[in-house]
């Protein structure tokens, strides 16, 4: 390994250590979101350090074909120490401001989406459903009165015929009528509950 390559390796690893300090502080700050979930905490921790290791080794591979020497680790520690001594406090303050700004932007976008998209869609859906239910109710009312007009003469005719049957046949017909009446009442109750809930 030439002197130039060694020098570039030192500079790259110092920069890598500096970057590692930034990455660690960023990760620690964001880890507040998942620290209470044990499985996710360990998964994120392992993923973070594995990613950083691979990234630093990739940089090293680009500089000196991946040769590991003692001074490589020393350079990474030096870069990390420089970050902690000179920049860490300032970076943490800037990071807090950035997180606050991003949170406010997210909340604003979420509110705009809710007001511009979700609320109108919800209103249109509820209005359409209300119109459909009211229309069905009107149609059913009209149909019921129409059937009453048509059914009344037929009902009186069947009633007269019914009285002419023997008592045993009348009882059987009465049971059948009661069964269909139960079904009709169940349907009416379900439809009434549906209308009441929509209101």
Beta strands, then each sheet from edge to edge (+ up, - down):
end
